[in-house]
Amino acid sequence: MRIAFLGTPPEAALCLHALRDAGHDVALVVTQPDKRRGRGGEAAPSPVKRAAEELGLPVRTPGRAVEVLDDLRGSGATLGVVVAFGQILPRVVLDALPEGFVNVHYSLLPRWRGAAPVERAILAGDERTGVSLMRIEEGLDTGPVYAEAAVVIGPDDTAGHLRAELAEIGARLLVEHLDAIPTMTPSPQEGETTYAEKLTPDEFRLDWSRPAVELARRVRAGNPSPGAWATAGGKRLKVWAAHAADEAEPGVGTPGALVDGPVVSTGDGVLALDRVQVEGRQAVEAAEWIRGFRGDALE
Protein backbone atom coordinates (compact mmCIF):
# COMPACT_ATOMS: atom_id res chain seq x y z
CA MET A 1 0.00 0.00 0.00
CA ARG A 2 1.23 3.49 -0.83
CA ILE A 3 0.96 5.66 2.26
CA ALA A 4 1.86 9.02 3.75
CA PHE A 5 3.29 8.90 7.28
CA LEU A 6 2.93 11.65 9.89
CA GLY A 7 4.74 11.34 13.22
CA THR A 8 7.40 12.83 15.45
CA PRO A 9 8.76 10.95 18.55
CA PRO A 10 10.71 7.68 18.88
CA GLU A 11 7.60 5.48 18.99
CA ALA A 12 6.51 6.96 15.68
CA ALA A 13 9.93 6.24 14.18
CA LEU A 14 9.51 2.62 15.29
CA CYS A 15 6.22 2.41 13.38
CA LEU A 16 7.82 3.96 10.30
CA HIS A 17 10.54 1.31 10.29
CA ALA A 18 7.94 -1.43 10.82
CA LEU A 19 5.91 -0.25 7.83
CA ARG A 20 8.96 -0.23 5.58
CA ASP A 21 10.04 -3.66 6.83
CA ALA A 22 6.55 -4.96 5.99
CA GLY A 23 6.94 -3.77 2.41
CA HIS A 24 4.68 -0.73 2.43
CA ASP A 25 5.48 2.08 0.02
CA VAL A 26 5.96 5.25 2.07
CA ALA A 27 5.51 8.09 -0.41
CA LEU A 28 5.94 10.98 2.02
CA VAL A 29 6.95 11.54 5.64
CA VAL A 30 5.71 14.60 7.56
CA THR A 31 7.08 15.52 10.98
CA GLN A 32 7.47 18.49 13.29
CA PRO A 33 10.12 21.15 12.53
CA ASP A 34 13.60 20.81 14.00
CA LYS A 35 13.81 22.06 17.57
CA ARG A 36 16.67 23.66 19.47
CA ARG A 37 17.84 21.33 22.19
CA GLY A 38 20.65 21.15 24.73
CA ARG A 39 22.90 23.85 26.11
CA GLY A 40 24.29 24.71 22.70
CA GLY A 41 20.85 25.44 21.34
CA GLU A 42 21.54 23.69 18.04
CA ALA A 43 18.54 22.68 15.95
CA ALA A 44 17.93 18.94 16.13
CA PRO A 45 15.65 16.85 13.90
CA SER A 46 12.81 14.77 15.30
CA PRO A 47 13.33 10.99 15.61
CA VAL A 48 10.99 10.51 12.66
CA LYS A 49 12.96 12.91 10.47
CA ARG A 50 16.17 11.04 11.30
CA ALA A 51 14.49 7.72 10.49
CA ALA A 52 13.12 9.05 7.19
CA GLU A 53 16.53 10.32 6.14
CA GLU A 54 18.14 6.99 7.05
CA LEU A 55 15.55 5.21 4.91
CA GLY A 56 15.93 7.64 2.05
CA LEU A 57 12.32 8.85 2.23
CA PRO A 58 11.10 12.33 1.26
CA VAL A 59 10.36 14.30 4.42
CA ARG A 60 8.64 17.62 5.13
CA THR A 61 8.66 19.61 8.38
CA PRO A 62 5.76 22.10 8.27
CA GLY A 63 4.84 24.44 11.08
CA ARG A 64 1.22 23.71 10.18
CA ALA A 65 -0.09 20.59 8.48
CA VAL A 66 -1.94 22.57 5.80
CA GLU A 67 1.43 23.67 4.45
CA VAL A 68 1.97 20.17 3.00
CA LEU A 69 -1.49 19.84 1.49
CA ASP A 70 -0.17 19.88 -2.08
CA ASP A 71 2.58 17.41 -1.16
CA LEU A 72 0.01 14.99 0.23
CA ARG A 73 -2.26 15.30 -2.79
CA GLY A 74 0.63 14.83 -5.20
CA SER A 75 2.28 11.96 -3.34
CA GLY A 76 0.13 9.21 -4.83
CA ALA A 77 -0.57 7.91 -1.32
CA THR A 78 -4.04 6.49 -0.75
CA LEU A 79 -3.93 6.35 3.07
CA GLY A 80 -2.31 8.43 5.77
CA VAL A 81 -0.82 6.91 8.94
CA VAL A 82 -0.46 9.17 11.98
CA VAL A 83 1.56 8.30 15.10
CA ALA A 84 1.97 11.06 17.71
CA PHE A 85 2.41 13.75 15.05
CA GLY A 86 1.76 16.61 17.47
CA GLN A 87 -0.73 18.60 15.41
CA ILE A 88 -4.49 18.27 14.96
CA LEU A 89 -5.27 17.69 11.28
CA PRO A 90 -7.95 20.00 9.84
CA ARG A 91 -10.70 18.72 7.55
CA VAL A 92 -8.95 19.94 4.39
CA VAL A 93 -5.97 17.71 5.22
CA LEU A 94 -8.11 14.73 6.21
CA ASP A 95 -9.80 14.94 2.81
CA ALA A 96 -6.49 15.04 0.92
CA LEU A 97 -6.11 11.24 0.64
CA PRO A 98 -8.73 8.84 -0.80
CA GLU A 99 -8.80 6.49 2.20
CA GLY A 100 -8.35 9.16 4.85
CA PHE A 101 -6.06 8.79 7.86
CA VAL A 102 -5.58 6.13 10.54
CA ASN A 103 -4.04 6.88 13.91
CA VAL A 104 -2.07 4.74 16.38
CA HIS A 105 -3.16 6.04 19.81
CA TYR A 106 -1.66 4.81 23.09
CA SER A 107 -4.76 4.19 25.17
CA LEU A 108 -7.98 2.18 25.08
CA LEU A 109 -10.31 4.80 23.67
CA PRO A 110 -12.38 6.65 24.71
CA ARG A 111 -10.30 6.63 27.90
CA TRP A 112 -7.49 9.16 27.71
CA ARG A 113 -8.09 10.99 24.49
CA GLY A 114 -5.49 13.67 23.95
CA ALA A 115 -1.82 14.49 24.33
CA ALA A 116 -0.49 12.46 27.28
CA PRO A 117 -2.46 9.19 27.57
CA VAL A 118 0.39 7.08 28.96
CA GLU A 119 1.26 9.47 31.78
CA ARG A 120 -2.39 10.13 32.65
CA ALA A 121 -3.13 6.42 32.91
CA ILE A 122 -0.30 6.00 35.44
CA LEU A 123 -1.27 9.10 37.40
CA ALA A 124 -4.85 7.87 37.68
CA GLY A 125 -3.76 4.46 38.97
CA ASP A 126 -5.28 2.62 35.99
CA GLU A 127 -4.65 -1.11 36.08
CA ARG A 128 -4.47 -1.42 32.30
CA THR A 129 -4.11 0.57 29.12
CA GLY A 130 -3.37 -0.31 25.52
CA VAL A 131 -3.23 0.75 21.89
CA SER A 132 -6.14 1.78 19.66
CA LEU A 133 -6.00 1.85 15.87
CA MET A 134 -8.59 4.46 14.93
CA ARG A 135 -9.86 6.44 11.97
CA ILE A 136 -9.13 10.14 12.36
CA GLU A 137 -12.01 12.60 12.46
CA GLU A 138 -11.98 16.33 13.11
CA GLY A 139 -12.61 15.82 16.84
CA LEU A 140 -9.84 15.05 19.32
CA ASP A 141 -9.39 11.24 19.13
CA THR A 142 -13.11 10.76 18.58
CA GLY A 143 -12.92 8.45 15.55
CA PRO A 144 -14.14 4.85 15.41
CA VAL A 145 -11.70 2.05 16.22
CA TYR A 146 -10.43 -0.62 13.81
CA ALA A 147 -8.53 -2.70 16.37
CA GLU A 148 -7.08 -2.49 19.87
CA ALA A 149 -4.73 -4.37 22.18
CA ALA A 150 -4.70 -4.12 25.97
CA VAL A 151 -1.75 -4.35 28.38
CA VAL A 152 -1.49 -4.46 32.18
CA ILE A 153 0.23 -1.51 33.83
CA GLY A 154 2.84 -3.00 36.16
CA PRO A 155 3.38 -1.56 39.65
CA ASP A 156 6.88 -0.37 38.70
CA ASP A 157 6.18 0.79 35.14
CA THR A 158 7.44 4.27 34.36
CA ALA A 159 5.95 6.28 31.53
CA GLY A 160 9.08 5.61 29.50
CA HIS A 161 8.94 1.85 29.96
CA LEU A 162 5.21 1.69 29.32
CA ARG A 163 5.44 3.87 26.22
CA ALA A 164 8.18 1.64 24.79
CA GLU A 165 6.01 -1.44 25.35
CA LEU A 166 3.00 0.21 23.75
CA ALA A 167 5.11 1.38 20.80
CA GLU A 168 6.10 -2.22 20.03
CA ILE A 169 2.49 -3.37 20.29
CA GLY A 170 1.26 -0.44 18.22
CA ALA A 171 3.72 -1.17 15.42
CA ARG A 172 2.59 -4.80 15.28
CA LEU A 173 -1.09 -3.81 15.38
CA LEU A 174 -0.59 -1.32 12.57
CA VAL A 175 1.25 -3.74 10.30
CA GLU A 176 -1.24 -6.53 11.02
CA HIS A 177 -4.30 -4.49 10.02
CA LEU A 178 -3.11 -1.82 7.59
CA ASP A 179 -3.84 -3.66 4.34
CA ALA A 180 -7.40 -4.37 5.44
CA ILE A 181 -8.19 -0.82 6.60
CA PRO A 182 -9.87 0.29 3.33
CA THR A 183 -12.40 -2.57 3.59
CA MET A 184 -12.89 -2.61 7.37
CA THR A 185 -15.80 -1.00 9.21
CA PRO A 186 -14.48 0.50 12.45
CA SER A 187 -16.52 0.35 15.66
CA PRO A 188 -17.70 3.48 17.48
CA GLN A 189 -15.96 4.17 20.77
CA GLU A 190 -17.89 3.01 23.84
CA GLY A 191 -17.46 3.84 27.51
CA GLU A 192 -16.63 6.83 29.67
CA THR A 193 -14.58 9.52 27.96
CA THR A 194 -11.58 11.02 29.73
CA TYR A 195 -9.03 13.52 28.45
CA ALA A 196 -5.26 13.38 28.78
CA GLU A 197 -4.22 17.03 29.04
CA LYS A 198 -0.67 18.08 28.22
CA LEU A 199 1.82 17.69 31.04
CA THR A 200 3.32 20.66 32.86
CA PRO A 201 6.39 20.62 35.14
CA ASP A 202 4.43 22.29 37.95
CA GLU A 203 2.01 19.39 38.31
CA PHE A 204 4.95 17.08 38.98
CA ARG A 205 6.01 18.94 42.08
CA LEU A 206 5.61 16.46 44.92
CA ASP A 207 3.00 17.63 47.41
CA TRP A 208 3.98 15.82 50.60
CA SER A 209 0.48 16.23 52.05
CA ARG A 210 -0.74 13.70 49.46
CA PRO A 211 -0.66 9.91 50.06
CA ALA A 212 2.60 8.08 49.39
CA VAL A 213 1.01 5.75 46.83
CA GLU A 214 -0.16 8.75 44.80
CA LEU A 215 3.28 10.37 44.95
CA ALA A 216 4.91 7.14 43.78
CA ARG A 217 2.64 7.16 40.73
CA ARG A 218 3.61 10.78 40.05
CA VAL A 219 7.27 9.81 40.10
CA ARG A 220 6.67 6.95 37.66
CA ALA A 221 4.55 9.12 35.35
CA GLY A 222 7.21 11.84 35.29
CA ASN A 223 10.01 9.50 34.23
CA PRO A 224 11.64 10.32 31.82
CA SER A 225 9.92 13.68 31.35
CA PRO A 226 9.30 16.16 32.86
CA GLY A 227 10.46 14.53 36.11
CA ALA A 228 8.85 14.64 39.54
CA TRP A 229 10.55 17.11 41.84
CA ALA A 230 10.76 18.70 45.26
CA THR A 231 12.97 21.33 46.89
CA ALA A 232 15.88 20.25 49.08
CA GLY A 233 18.09 22.83 50.76
CA GLY A 234 16.90 25.52 48.36
CA LYS A 235 17.68 23.47 45.24
CA ARG A 236 15.39 21.51 42.97
CA LEU A 237 15.63 17.78 43.56
CA LYS A 238 14.37 15.54 40.76
CA VAL A 239 13.03 12.20 41.96
CA TRP A 240 13.47 9.55 39.28
CA ALA A 241 12.49 6.49 41.28
CA ALA A 242 10.61 6.02 44.55
CA HIS A 243 8.16 3.66 46.18
CA ALA A 244 5.56 3.74 48.91
CA ALA A 245 7.13 1.74 51.73
CA ASP A 246 5.11 -1.34 52.65
CA GLU A 247 5.83 -0.87 56.33
CA ALA A 248 4.58 2.71 56.33
CA GLU A 249 2.11 3.86 58.94
CA PRO A 250 -0.14 6.90 58.47
CA GLY A 251 0.93 10.08 60.20
CA VAL A 252 4.65 9.39 60.58
CA GLY A 253 6.08 12.87 61.17
CA THR A 254 5.19 16.11 59.41
CA PRO A 255 4.63 15.78 55.63
CA GLY A 256 7.99 16.37 53.94
CA ALA A 257 10.06 15.35 56.96
CA LEU A 258 12.90 12.88 56.40
CA VAL A 259 12.15 10.14 58.89
CA ASP A 260 14.70 7.43 58.08
CA GLY A 261 17.44 8.24 55.58
CA PRO A 262 15.91 9.02 52.16
CA VAL A 263 12.40 8.23 53.38
CA VAL A 264 9.87 11.06 53.42
CA SER A 265 6.74 11.37 55.52
CA THR A 266 3.58 12.11 53.52
CA GLY A 267 -0.08 12.76 54.21
CA ASP A 268 -0.60 9.00 54.32
CA GLY A 269 2.40 6.72 54.74
CA VAL A 270 5.99 7.32 53.75
CA LEU A 271 7.72 7.52 50.38
CA ALA A 272 11.13 5.89 50.02
CA LEU A 273 13.30 7.74 47.52
CA ASP A 274 15.38 5.41 45.34
CA ARG A 275 17.11 7.60 42.75
CA VAL A 276 17.39 11.40 42.76
CA GLN A 277 19.17 14.26 41.01
CA VAL A 278 20.10 17.63 42.45
CA GLU A 279 19.90 20.40 39.86
CA GLY A 280 23.18 20.76 37.99
CA ARG A 281 24.41 17.31 38.99
CA GLN A 282 24.15 13.72 37.82
CA ALA A 283 21.43 11.38 39.07
CA VAL A 284 22.55 9.15 41.95
CA GLU A 285 21.11 6.56 44.28
CA ALA A 286 19.13 8.28 47.03
CA ALA A 287 21.21 6.57 49.72
CA GLU A 288 24.31 8.31 48.33
CA TRP A 289 22.59 11.68 48.11
CA ILE A 290 21.25 11.60 51.66
CA ARG A 291 24.73 11.13 53.12
CA GLY A 292 25.67 14.62 51.93
CA PHE A 293 22.36 16.32 52.67
CA ARG A 294 22.28 18.40 55.85
CA GLY A 295 18.56 19.17 56.01
CA ASP A 296 15.79 17.30 57.79
CA ALA A 297 12.91 17.90 55.38
CA LEU A 298 11.94 18.40 51.75
CA GLU A 299 9.62 21.09 50.46
Secondary structure, 3 states (H helix, E strand, C coil): CEEEEEECCHHHHHHHHHHHHCCCEEEEEECCCCEEECCCCEEECCHHHHHHHHHCCCEECCCCHHHHHHHHHHCCCCEEEEECCCCCCCHHHHCCCCCCEEEEECCCCCCCEECCHHHHHHHCCCCEEEEEEEECCCCCCCCCEEEEEEEECCCCCCHHHHHHHHHHHHHHHHHHHHHHHHHCCCECCCCCCCEECCCCHHHHECCCCCEHHHHHHHHHHCCCCCCEEEEECCEEEEEEEEEECCCCCCCCCCCCEECCCCEEECCECEEEEEEEEECCCCCEEHHHHHHCCCCCECC
